[in-house]
């Protein structure tokens, strides 16, 4: 996973360099929102799984661009991705439940 994520980060950096783009947060935010909207549309249509996956990958690229624009380097993205994986893997029915919004959320101390 880290190699794929590292490759995607480097590809995003290379893309910006190739076009002489210095990521600016306001621009990357707008592009990110556009890509999220395209992913939502593709997923709602639900007719082309390859297209949904492609739109998801575009969201990943634009999220990386936002991180770069905010000054976050690629190794920090990888490190935090690993931290999120560890947190997700540690969640159990004893510590978390699906809340009223459909989110897997930590149980309060009184619920444990």
C-alpha positions, 0 to 999 in steps of 0.5 A, a space after each residue: 500500500 505504501 508504495 502505491 500511495 508513495 507512487 501516487 504522491 510522486 505522480 501528483 508532484 510530477 504532474 504539478 511540476 510538468 505543468 509549472 503548477 505550484 499548488 494553491 489551496 483555494 485552487 486545489 480546494 475547488 478542484 477537490 470539490 469538483 472531483 468529489 462531486 463527480 465521484 458522488 454522481 458516478 456512485 449514485 448512477 452505480 452503472 459503471 464500477 470502473 468509472 466510480 473507481 476512476 473518480 475515487 482515484 481522482 479524489 485521492 490525487 486532488 486530496 494529495 494536491 490540497 495537502 501539498 498546497 497546505 505544506 504537508 509533505 508526502 511522508 506525512 501523508 503516508 505516516 498519517 495513512 498508516 495511523 488511520 489504518 491502525 486506528 481502524 483495525 483497532 476498532 471493535 464492537 466493544 469500543 465502537 458502534 454505528 451511530 444514528 447517522 450511519 457512522 462507526 463512532 466511539 462508544 461513550 464511557 457509559 455505553 462500554 
